[in-house]
Amino acid sequence: MKTFADRAIHFYNDLQINTSLPAGSEILNPYENQAVKDIVTSFFTRFYDDQQDRVILLGINPGRFGAGITGITFTDPIRLEEDCQLPNGFEKRAELSSRFIYEVISSYGGCQAFYQRFFLSAVSPLGFVRDGKNLNYYDDRELEAALGKFIESSLRDQIDLGIRKDKAICLGEGKNMKYLEKLNEKLDLFEEIISLPHPRWVMQYRFKRKEEFIEKYLEVLQSI
């Protein structure tokens, strides 16, 4: 019987967008890189080599300095090496969202405890750039429309990895939550979606209250 790890590795190895995007928009797909494929295999084999169902946490889409490099959601090369204990040859550059998430993970009990119960992903598991800068899937209406089928199919595929349908967590209380709620009404993916402030928003605009938001995250995680 295949494990969660087996299914996840297959999902990421086959992940691609087969549709045209608006002019100037480029796909950020780290899974075309063999070094990323190797890290994805190592990561999921270490933390997901079982049949346990998980609760999914859905961010927006990968950025250039986190999952856009490592292939692991909300995990920059530094956190990958220091927290996940997975040495890597990626440039050791910190990413704000990853810093926050791994403080939450540490407060929860560490990587083994966290990943045994939760799966970090994104509404769009592939990222986008325009003019060398990160682009969110909802920043451009044409892009959002073009990604509709991809987002729907990839969310269904992720649920099939072994994701609980009773509750999901949306990271982003604004546009990301609004989009996901609308999609959930259409597809009936989850019974309940709980929203939390996006890690980057916390680090960029509420840094002095960071500990308060970590506690808010922990309350939600521990209640599920």
Order of alpha helices (4+ residues) and beta strands (2+ residues): alpha-beta-alpha-beta-alpha-alpha-alpha-alpha-beta-beta-beta-alpha-alpha-beta-alpha-beta-alpha-alpha
